[in-house]
Amino acid sequence: MQAIPIEENRFGFEPEITVKIAKRRLRVYEVGISYWGRTYEEGKKIGWKDGVRAVYCLVKYSLKEPAVAAQAASLAESPARGRDTS
């Protein structure tokens, strides 16, 4: 997880990390938490523009991020180069 480079620093973080973890085919565990979101009166700061940004980030990182797990699997299946395997 620490080897995944992160570019986003706002609401785009969640879609970015979601795409990068999915492309690497890493296992994700759900953990239950207790959470009460703020209302707009209490200072909720997320709006429709943040949703548009999230969709943009999903598309951006889906196209930009290579399928790391597929690359690693193809390397593992090919014989080692330069080594005598007999």
Beta strands, then each sheet from edge to edge (+ up, - down):
end
